[in-house]
């Protein structure tokens, strides 16, 4: 074959290859995949202070119980807890800080700090301290604090009651009759509402167990407002 024919054949073959290449088209790059969106972190739930869900404060012999609208106890405070815990809880419910007053010891009582909100007094005894007047240093007498409620509600309508539903300011004489408790009608009556477990042996000369109780006081010097007070030990002859 002549050189001219070889060149012509090669050119023809190249033309066919180019033509076929055009038919199939140039290779295309795969479509780009969009980056996946990062998951949006869910907002962390803000913990709810159980005290803010309180619908009622139930005064018990050895503790306060904070109850929600369903009747469940959401928090409790033993009267042996620090006064600061009571101040924080009651301030939250009352919506205000308390007034504070210091009281020196007497011949029968240790020095104490009173925290007062409308309708309630929290007393923190300092049994080991000696007052400037020389009285005090009695050692442990009762639990660390006591509560004294004089109004049926606290703060924005939070109910104050005993376990059987009595509220401060209620009919103490009718309560005494209902519970079979003595009633003297002398301005110094105390009605024993609920009593806890014994904390020591029965005291000679007393027919009431040595235990902490919830009392309703009708004391005239407190305004005879039928206040709910705890803890009070009827079995050791408090006077």
Phi and psi in degrees as GROMACS dihedral restraints (atoms count N, CA, C in turn):
[ dihedral_restraints ]
;  ai    aj    ak    al  type     phi  dphi    fc
    3     4     5     6     1   -77.7    20    10
    4     5     6     7     1   161.1    20    10
    6     7     8     9     1   -61.6    20    10
    7     8     9    10     1   -31.2    20    10
    9    10    11    12     1   -67.9    20    10
   10    11    12    13     1   -41.3    20    10
   12    13    14    15     1   -67.2    20    10
   13    14    15    16     1   -40.4    20    10
   15    16    17    18     1   -60.0    20    10
   16    17    18    19     1   -43.8    20    10
   18    19    20    21     1   -64.5    20    10
   19    20    21    22     1   -38.7    20    10
   21    22    23    24     1   -66.8    20    10
   22    23    24    25     1   -40.4    20    10
   24    25    26    27     1   -65.8    20    10
   25    26    27    28     1   -42.0    20    10
   27    28    29    30     1   -63.7    20    10
   28    29    30    31     1   -39.0    20    10
   30    31    32    33     1   -67.4    20    10
   31    32    33    34     1   -38.2    20    10
   33    34    35    36     1   -66.4    20    10
   34    35    36    37     1   -41.2    20    10
   36    37    38    39     1   -62.9    20    10
   37    38    39    40     1   -40.7    20    10
   39    40    41    42     1   -64.2    20    10
   40    41    42    43     1   -36.6    20    10
   42    43    44    45     1   -64.4    20    10
   43    44    45    46     1   -40.4    20    10
   45    46    47    48     1   -65.2    20    10
   46    47    48    49     1   -43.5    20    10
   48    49    50    51     1   -61.4    20    10
   49    50    51    52     1   -42.7    20    10
   51    52    53    54     1   -66.1    20    10
   52    53    54    55     1   -37.2    20    10
   54    55    56    57     1   -65.5    20    10
   55    56    57    58     1   -43.0    20    10
   57    58    59    60     1   -65.9    20    10
   58    59    60    61     1   -38.2    20    10
   60    61    62    63     1   -61.1    20    10
   61    62    63    64     1   -38.5    20    10
   63    64    65    66     1   -66.2    20    10
   64    65    66    67     1   -31.3    20    10
   66    67    68    69     1   -67.2    20    10
   67    68    69    70     1   -43.7    20    10
   69    70    71    72     1   -77.0    20    10
   70    71    72    73     1   -22.3    20    10
   72    73    74    75     1    81.3    20    10
   73    74    75    76     1   162.1    20    10
   75    76    77    78     1   -74.3    20    10
   76    77    78    79     1   144.7    20    10
   78    79    80    81     1   -61.3    20    10
   79    80    81    82     1   139.9    20    10
   81    82    83    84     1  -106.7    20    10
   82    83    84    85     1   147.4    20    10
   84    85    86    87     1   -75.2    20    10
   85    86    87    88     1   145.3    20    10
   87    88    89    90     1   -62.3    20    10
   88    89    90    91     1   147.9    20    10
   90    91    92    93     1   -62.8    20    10
   91    92    93    94     1   141.7    20    10
   93    94    95    96     1   -70.3    20    10
   94    95    96    97     1   137.2    20    10
   96    97    98    99     1   -88.5    20    10
   97    98    99   100     1   127.7    20    10
   99   100   101   102     1   -66.6    20    10
  100   101   102   103     1   136.4    20    10
  102   103   104   105     1   -61.5    20    10
  103   104   105   106     1   137.2    20    10
  105   106   107   108     1   -68.3    20    10
  106   107   108   109     1   141.9    20    10
  108   109   110   111     1   -71.5    20    10
  109   110   111   112     1   140.5    20    10
  111   112   113   114     1   -68.2    20    10
  112   113   114   115     1   137.1    20    10
  114   115   116   117     1   -62.9    20    10
  115   116   117   118     1   137.3    20    10
  117   118   119   120     1   -77.6    20    10
  118   119   120   121     1   119.7    20    10
  120   121   122   123     1   -64.4    20    10
  121   122   123   124     1   135.8    20    10
  123   124   125   126     1   -74.6    20    10
  124   125   126   127     1   144.3    20    10
  126   127   128   129     1   -67.0    20    10
  127   128   129   130     1   134.5    20    10
  129   130   131   132     1   -71.1    20    10
  130   131   132   133     1   136.6    20    10
  132   133   134   135     1   -67.6    20    10
  133   134   135   136     1   133.6    20    10
  135   136   137   138     1   -79.9    20    10
  136   137   138   139     1   122.6    20    10
  138   139   140   141     1   -60.9    20    10
  139   140   141   142     1   140.1    20    10
  141   142   143   144     1   -97.6    20    10
  142   143   144   145     1   128.2    20    10
  144   145   146   147     1   -67.0    20    10
  145   146   147   148     1   118.3    20    10
  147   148   149   150     1   -59.6    20    10
  148   149   150   151     1   -26.5    20    10
  150   151   152   153     1   -61.0    20    10
  151   152   153   154     1   -31.8    20    10
  153   154   155   156     1   -71.6    20    10
  154   155   156   157     1   -11.6    20    10
  156   157   158   159     1   -96.9    20    10
  157   158   159   160     1     6.0    20    10
  159   160   161   162     1   -68.1    20    10
  160   161   162   163     1   128.5    20    10
  162   163   164   165     1  -107.5    20    10
  163   164   165   166     1   -22.0    20    10
  165   166   167   168     1  -151.5    20    10
  166   167   168   169     1   144.7    20    10
  168   169   170   171     1  -106.7    20    10
  169   170   171   172     1   121.3    20    10
  171   172   173   174     1  -104.9    20    10
  172   173   174   175     1   120.6    20    10
  174   175   176   177     1   -86.3    20    10
  175   176   177   178     1   115.3    20    10
  177   178   179   180     1  -112.3    20    10
  178   179   180   181     1   168.3    20    10
  180   181   182   183     1   -60.5    20    10
  181   182   183   184     1   -35.2    20    10
  183   184   185   186     1  -122.8    20    10
  184   185   186   187     1     0.9    20    10
  186   187   188   189     1  -161.5    20    10
  187   188   189   190     1   160.5    20    10
  189   190   191   192     1   -94.2    20    10
  190   191   192   193     1   138.6    20    10
  192   193   194   195     1  -114.8    20    10
  193   194   195   196     1   132.6    20    10
  195   196   197   198     1  -104.6    20    10
  196   197   198   199     1   118.4    20    10
  198   199   200   201     1  -116.2    20    10
  199   200   201   202     1   137.7    20    10
  201   202   203   204     1   -87.8    20    10
  202   203   204   205     1  -176.0    20    10
  204   205   206   207     1   -64.6    20    10
  205   206   207   208     1   -23.0    20    10
  207   208   209   210     1   -85.0    20    10
  208   209   210   211     1    -6.3    20    10
  210   211   212   213     1    94.6    20    10
  211   212   213   214     1     1.7    20    10
  213   214   215   216     1   -82.2    20    10
  214   215   216   217     1   140.2    20    10
  216   217   218   219     1   -77.3    20    10
  217   218   219   220     1   115.9    20    10
  219   220   221   222     1   -96.3    20    10
  220   221   222   223     1   -16.9    20    10
  222   223   224   225     1  -165.3    20    10
  223   224   225   226     1   150.8    20    10
  225   226   227   228     1  -141.1    20    10
  226   227   228   229     1   152.5    20    10
  228   229   230   231     1  -133.2    20    10
  229   230   231   232     1   116.6    20    10
  231   232   233   234     1   -68.2    20    10
  232   233   234   235     1   146.3    20    10
  234   235   236   237     1   -68.5    20    10
  235   236   237   238     1    -6.3    20    10
  237   238   239   240     1   -90.1    20    10
  238   239   240   241     1    -2.5    20    10
  240   241   242   243     1   -69.9    20    10
  241   242   243   244     1   164.2    20    10
  243   244   245   246     1   -66.1    20    10
  244   245   246   247     1   145.6    20    10
  246   247   248   249     1   -58.0    20    10
  247   248   249   250     1   -32.5    20    10
  249   250   251   252     1   -60.4    20    10
  250   251   252   253     1   -32.8    20    10
  252   253   254   255     1   -67.6    20    10
  253   254   255   256     1   -40.1    20    10
  255   256   257   258     1   -67.5    20    10
  256   257   258   259     1   -41.9    20    10
  258   259   260   261     1   -60.4    20    10
  259   260   261   262     1   -43.3    20    10
  261   262   263   264     1   -63.9    20    10
  262   263   264   265     1   -45.9    20    10
  264   265   266   267     1   -67.0    20    10
  265   266   267   268     1   -48.3    20    10
  267   268   269   270     1   -69.2    20    10
  268   269   270   271     1   -32.6    20    10
  270   271   272   273     1   -65.6    20    10
  271   272   273   274     1   -38.8    20    10
  273   274   275   276     1   -61.9    20    10
  274   275   276   277     1   -44.4    20    10
  276   277   278   279     1   -72.0    20    10
  277   278   279   280     1   -41.7    20    10
  279   280   281   282     1   -73.5    20    10
  280   281   282   283     1   -21.1    20    10
  282   283   284   285     1    74.7    20    10
  283   284   285   286     1    22.5    20    10
  285   286   287   288     1  -161.8    20    10
  286   287   288   289     1   155.7    20    10
  288   289   290   291     1   -79.3    20    10
  289   290   291   292     1   153.4    20    10
  291   292   293   294     1   -82.1    20    10
  292   293   294   295     1   160.4    20    10
  294   295   296   297     1   -77.8    20    10
  295   296   297   298     1   146.0    20    10
  297   298   299   300     1  -124.2    20    10
  298   299   300   301     1   135.8    20    10
  300   301   302   303     1  -140.2    20    10
  301   302   303   304     1   139.8    20    10
  303   304   305   306     1  -101.3    20    10
  304   305   306   307     1   139.1    20    10
  306   307   308   309     1  -128.0    20    10
  307   308   309   310     1   128.7    20    10
  309   310   311   312     1   -73.2    20    10
  310   311   312   313     1   167.4    20    10
  312   313   314   315     1   -71.3    20    10
  313   314   315   316     1   156.6    20    10
  315   316   317   318     1  -120.1    20    10
  316   317   318   319     1  -172.6    20    10
  318   319   320   321     1   -65.5    20    10
  319   320   321   322     1   -23.0    20    10
  321   322   323   324     1  -118.1    20    10
  322   323   324   325     1   -14.0    20    10
  324   325   326   327     1  -128.0    20    10
  325   326   327   328     1   144.9    20    10
  327   328   329   330     1   -76.7    20    10
  328   329   330   331     1   167.7    20    10
  330   331   332   333     1   -63.8    20    10
  331   332   333   334     1   155.4    20    10
  333   334   335   336     1  -153.2    20    10
  334   335   336   337     1   161.8    20    10
  336   337   338   339     1  -113.9    20    10
  337   338   339   340     1   128.1    20    10
  339   340   341   342     1  -104.0    20    10
  340   341   342   343     1   133.3    20    10
  342   343   344   345     1  -114.1    20    10
  343   344   345   346     1   122.7    20    10
  345   346   347   348     1  -123.7    20    10
  346   347   348   349     1   128.1    20    10
  348   349   350   351     1  -117.0    20    10
  349   350   351   352     1   164.6    20    10
  351   352   353   354     1   -56.8    20    10
  352   353   354   355     1   114.0    20    10
  354   355   356   357     1    95.7    20    10
  355   356   357   358     1    -1.3    20    10
  357   358   359   360     1  -153.8    20    10
  358   359   360   361     1   142.6    20    10
  360   361   362   363     1  -124.8    20    10
  361   362   363   364     1   127.7    20    10
  363   364   365   366     1  -106.3    20    10
  364   365   366   367     1   123.7    20    10
  366   367   368   369     1  -112.2    20    10
  367   368   369   370     1   129.2    20    10
  369   370   371   372     1  -113.5    20    10
  370   371   372   373     1   105.1    20    10
  372   373   374   375     1   -76.3    20    10
  373   374   375   376     1   144.9    20    10
  375   376   377   378     1  -118.1    20    10
  376   377   378   379     1    73.9    20    10
  378   379   380   381     1   -62.0    20    10
  379   380   381   382     1   -27.7    20    10
  381   382   383   384     1   -85.7    20    10
  382   383   384   385     1   -12.9    20    10
  384   385   386   387     1   -84.6    20    10
  385   386   387   388     1   150.8    20    10
  387   388   389   390     1  -106.5    20    10
  388   389   390   391     1   125.9    20    10
  390   391   392   393     1   -76.5    20    10
  391   392   393   394     1   167.8    20    10
  393   394   395   396     1   -60.8    20    10
  394   395   396   397     1   -24.1    20    10
  396   397   398   399     1   -83.0    20    10
  397   398   399   400     1     2.7    20    10
  399   400   401   402     1    91.4    20    10
  400   401   402   403     1   -10.0    20    10
  402   403   404   405     1   -87.6    20    10
  403   404   405   406     1   157.4    20    10
  405   406   407   408     1   123.5    20    10
  406   407   408   409     1  -165.6    20    10
  408   409   410   411     1    67.0    20    10
  409   410   411   412     1    36.3    20    10
  411   412   413   414     1   -80.5    20    10
  412   413   414   415     1   -16.3    20    10
  414   415   416   417     1    80.0    20    10
  415   416   417   418     1   175.4    20    10
  417   418   419   420     1   -56.5    20    10
  418   419   420   421     1   128.8    20    10
  420   421   422   423     1  -113.0    20    10
  421   422   423   424     1   -59.8    20    10
  423   424   425   426     1  -124.6    20    10
  424   425   426   427     1  -164.8    20    10
  426   427   428   429     1   -67.5    20    10
  427   428   429   430     1   173.5    20    10
  429   430   431   432     1   -65.0    20    10
  430   431   432   433     1   -40.4    20    10
  432   433   434   435     1  -130.5    20    10
  433   434   435   436     1   164.9    20    10
  435   436   437   438     1  -133.0    20    10
  436   437   438   439     1   155.2    20    10
  438   439   440   441     1  -121.7    20    10
  439   440   441   442     1   145.5    20    10
  441   442   443   444     1  -140.6    20    10
  442   443   444   445     1   103.8    20    10
  444   445   446   447     1  -101.0    20    10
  445   446   447   448     1   129.4    20    10
  447   448   449   450     1  -116.5    20    10
  448   449   450   451     1     0.7    20    10
  450   451   452   453     1  -131.2    20    10
  451   452   453   454     1   149.4    20    10
  453   454   455   456     1   -73.9    20    10
  454   455   456   457     1   -13.1    20    10
  456   457   458   459     1  -139.2    20    10
  457   458   459   460     1   160.4    20    10
  459   460   461   462     1  -132.5    20    10
  460   461   462   463     1   139.9    20    10
  462   463   464   465     1    63.9    20    10
  463   464   465   466     1  -134.8    20    10
  465   466   467   468     1   -88.1    20    10
  466   467   468   469     1    58.9    20    10
  468   469   470   471     1    83.9    20    10
  469   470   471   472     1    16.3    20    10
  471   472   473   474     1   -72.1    20    10
  472   473   474   475     1   122.4    20    10
  474   475   476   477     1   -72.3    20    10
  475   476   477   478     1   139.9    20    10
  477   478   479   480     1  -112.5    20    10
  478   479   480   481     1   128.6    20    10
  480   481   482   483     1  -156.5    20    10
  481   482   483   484     1   165.6    20    10
  483   484   485   486     1   -89.1    20    10
  484   485   486   487     1   177.9    20    10
  486   487   488   489     1   -64.9    20    10
  487   488   489   490     1   -26.9    20    10
  489   490   491   492     1   -96.5    20    10
  490   491   492   493     1     9.5    20    10
  492   493   494   495     1    96.9    20    10
  493   494   495   496     1    -1.2    20    10
  495   496   497   498     1   -68.6    20    10
  496   497   498   499     1   138.1    20    10
  498   499   500   501     1  -117.0    20    10
  499   500   501   502     1   148.1    20    10
  501   502   503   504     1   -51.2    20    10
  502   503   504   505     1   138.0    20    10
  504   505   506   507     1    90.0    20    10
  505   506   507   508     1    -3.2    20    10
  507   508   509   510     1   -75.2    20    10
  508   509   510   511     1  -175.2    20    10
  510   511   512   513     1   -83.2    20    10
  511   512   513   514     1    97.8    20    10
  513   514   515   516     1   -69.5    20    10
  514   515   516   517     1   -34.5    20    10
  516   517   518   519     1   -64.8    20    10
  517   518   519   520     1   -43.4    20    10
  519   520   521   522     1   -64.2    20    10
  520   521   522   523     1   -35.9    20    10
  522   523   524   525     1   -64.2    20    10
  523   524   525   526     1   -43.6    20    10
  525   526   527   528     1   -60.4    20    10
  526   527   528   529     1   -42.7    20    10
  528   529   530   531     1   -64.0    20    10
  529   530   531   532     1   -40.5    20    10
  531   532   533   534     1   -64.3    20    10
  532   533   534   535     1   -38.6    20    10
  534   535   536   537     1   -91.5    20    10
  535   536   537   538     1    -5.8    20    10
  537   538   539   540     1    72.2    20    10
  538   539   540   541     1    28.9    20    10
  540   541   542   543     1   -94.7    20    10
  541   542   543   544     1   151.6    20    10
  543   544   545   546     1   -65.5    20    10
  544   545   546   547     1   151.2    20    10
  546   547   548   549     1  -140.7    20    10
  547   548   549   550     1   118.2    20    10
  549   550   551   552     1  -101.9    20    10
  550   551   552   553     1   -20.4    20    10
  552   553   554   555     1    56.4    20    10
  553   554   555   556     1    43.8    20    10
  555   556   557   558     1  -112.9    20    10
  556   557   558   559     1     9.4    20    10
  558   559   560   561     1    86.2    20    10
  559   560   561   562     1     0.5    20    10
  561   562   563   564     1  -131.9    20    10
  562   563   564   565     1    23.6    20    10
  564   565   566   567     1   -68.8    20    10
  565   566   567   568     1   146.3    20    10
  567   568   569   570     1  -130.3    20    10
  568   569   570   571     1   129.8    20    10
  570   571   572   573     1  -106.3    20    10
  571   572   573   574     1   123.1    20    10
  573   574   575   576     1   -81.9    20    10
  574   575   576   577     1   114.5    20    10
  576   577   578   579     1   -92.2    20    10
  577   578   579   580     1   -50.1    20    10
  579   580   581   582     1  -147.0    20    10
  580   581   582   583     1   138.9    20    10
  582   583   584   585     1  -124.9    20    10
  583   584   585   586     1   137.9    20    10
  585   586   587   588     1   -85.6    20    10
  586   587   588   589     1  -165.0    20    10
  588   589   590   591     1   -72.9    20    10
  589   590   591   592     1   148.5    20    10
  591   592   593   594     1   -57.3    20    10
  592   593   594   595     1   142.5    20    10
  594   595   596   597     1  -112.1    20    10
  595   596   597   598     1     0.0    20    10
  597   598   599   600     1  -172.4    20    10
  598   599   600   601     1   178.1    20    10
  600   601   602   603     1   -66.0    20    10
  601   602   603   604     1   154.0    20    10
  603   604   605   606     1   -59.8    20    10
  604   605   606   607     1   135.0    20    10
  606   607   608   609     1   -83.6    20    10
  607   608   609   610     1   137.9    20    10
  609   610   611   612     1   -59.8    20    10
  610   611   612   613     1   135.4    20    10
  612   613   614   615     1    86.1    20    10
  613   614   615   616     1     1.3    20    10
  615   616   617   618     1  -121.1    20    10
  616   617   618   619     1   133.0    20    10
  618   619   620   621     1   -96.3    20    10
  619   620   621   622     1     8.2    20    10
  621   622   623   624     1  -109.4    20    10
  622   623   624   625     1   138.5    20    10
  624   625   626   627     1   -62.5    20    10
  625   626   627   628     1   151.5    20    10
  627   628   629   630     1   -78.8    20    10
  628   629   630   631     1    90.0    20    10
  630   631   632   633     1  -158.1    20    10
  631   632   633   634     1   160.9    20    10
  633   634   635   636     1   -82.0    20    10
  634   635   636   637     1   143.6    20    10
  636   637   638   639     1  -134.0    20    10
  637   638   639   640     1   165.9    20    10
  639   640   641   642     1   -97.2    20    10
  640   641   642   643     1   129.8    20    10
  642   643   644   645     1  -119.1    20    10
  643   644   645   646     1   147.1    20    10
  645   646   647   648     1  -106.7    20    10
  646   647   648   649     1   115.7    20    10
  648   649   650   651     1   -97.6    20    10
  649   650   651   652     1   133.7    20    10
  651   652   653   654     1  -112.0    20    10
  652   653   654   655     1    28.6    20    10
  654   655   656   657     1   -64.1    20    10
  655   656   657   658     1   127.9    20    10
  657   658   659   660     1   -63.5    20    10
  658   659   660   661     1   -34.9    20    10
  660   661   662   663     1   -69.3    20    10
  661   662   663   664     1   -12.7    20    10
  663   664   665   666     1  -100.3    20    10
  664   665   666   667     1     9.1    20    10
  666   667   668   669     1    94.7    20    10
  667   668   669   670     1     5.3    20    10
  669   670   671   672     1    48.7    20    10
  670   671   672   673     1    40.8    20    10
  672   673   674   675     1   -95.0    20    10
  673   674   675   676     1    12.5    20    10
  675   676   677   678     1    55.2    20    10
  676   677   678   679     1    59.8    20    10
  678   679   680   681     1   -79.3    20    10
  679   680   681   682     1   146.0    20    10
  681   682   683   684     1   -96.1    20    10
  682   683   684   685     1   122.3    20    10
  684   685   686   687     1  -128.0    20    10
  685   686   687   688     1   141.6    20    10
  687   688   689   690     1  -160.7    20    10
  688   689   690   691     1   152.3    20    10
  690   691   692   693     1   -86.6    20    10
  691   692   693   694     1   151.6    20    10
  693   694   695   696     1  -139.2    20    10
  694   695   696   697     1   129.2    20    10
  696   697   698   699     1  -103.6    20    10
  697   698   699   700     1    98.2    20    10
  699   700   701   702     1   -66.2    20    10
  700   701   702   703     1   -22.4    20    10
  702   703   704   705     1   -81.5    20    10
  703   704   705   706     1    -6.2    20    10
  705   706   707   708     1  -115.8    20    10
  706   707   708   709     1    13.8    20    10
  708   709   710   711     1    70.0    20    10
  709   710   711   712     1    43.9    20    10
  711   712   713   714     1   -59.0    20    10
  712   713   714   715     1   137.3    20    10
